[in-house]
Amino acid sequence: QLQLVESGGGLVQPGGSLKLSCASTGRDFNSYDMAWYRQAVGKQREFVASISTNFAPNFGDSVKGRFTISRDNVEETITLQMNDLQPDDAAVYFCNADHPFRDRTYWGHGTSVFVSA
């Protein structure tokens, strides 16, 4: 079982940057594909980015070229570097761990990102 805790959210002006982190505790972190999702007020949860167990990244169309994702299997963390933030990026961002071969998925409680002038 994994416990995920997100941090790094806050208020930023349009065009600004934020770096989100997700710290994991538990077993076998490096066996999980890791991802970020977000949910804005009144909208469904949306895929943002993922990084697989072999460090392959993938991004949602709305963030390609602006966001990067990384993972550190020693520190058992993932990060999401968000650049050129826009008001549409404002949401609660959730960290997700998904085991590629077992029916195990875990979520953090989220961290809020606000984008406003």
N, C-alpha and C positions, 0 to 999 in steps of 0.2 A: 504494500500500500504506500502511496505517496501523499504527502501534504504539500500544497503549493501556496506560496505567499507572494503576491505581487507588490511592487513598490515603484515609485518614480513618477506617478501621475501628478498633475497640477494644472495651473493656468499658464497659457502661453499665447503670445500674440500671433496673428496670421503670419506665416513665413518663418516662424521660429522652430525650435527643435526641443525634443524631450527624449530621454532614454528610460525605458521601462525595464525593470528586472523582475525575474521570477525565481525565487529560491525554493528548492525542493528538499524535503527531508523524507527519509524512508529508504526502501530497498530498490536497487537495480535501476537507478535513474538512467543509466546509459542504454537501457533496453527499451526505452520509450521514445517514440516520436513526440516532439514537443511543438506546441503551436500557440499562437495568439489569436483570439477572437475579440470582437467588440460588439457592443450593443448600445445604440443611441436611443434616446427617449422616443417611444412610440414605434420603434423599428425592431425587426428580428435580429437575432444574433448573426454576425457576419464574420466569415473567415478573413483574417488579416495576413498571416504568414505562418509558415511552419518550417521546422528543421528536423530532418530525419535522424535516425540513429547513426547513419554514416555521413552526417553533416550536409546533406543535400537540402538547399533552401527552396522554398516555394512561396509565392506572393499572390495575394489577391490583386485583381486588375486595378483597383482604385489606389493602390499604394506602391505599385511597381515603379522603381526608379527613385522613390523617396524614402522608403523604409528598408532597413537591413536587419537581419536576425542572426544571432550567434548562440552557441552553447558552449559551456565549459563543464566537461564531465568530471573534472576533479572537484571544482567548487559546487557542482550540481546546480547550476544556474543557467538560465537563458536570458538574453537581453533583446530588446527591440529598440533600435535606434530610429527615431522618427524625425525626418527633416521636412522642411517646407510645409509645416502643418497648416491646414485650412479648417474653416469652421465645420465642414462636413466630417472632419476627423474626430470631432468631439464625441466622446462615448465613454462607457465603462469598458475597460480592456481586461480580458480574462486570459489567464494562462491555462493551458490544457496539456495533459499528458495522456498519450494513447499508446497502448501496447500493440504492436503490429501483428502479433500472433495469438494473443489471448484477449478475452473479453474484459479488458480492464481499461477504464478511462477515468481521469480525475480532473477536477476543476479547482482553481483558486476562487477567492471571493471577489476579485476584481480591484482595479485601481482606476480612478476617474481622471479623464483628460478633458480640459476645457480650452477652447480656442476662441479668443475674443480680443478685440482691440480695446 
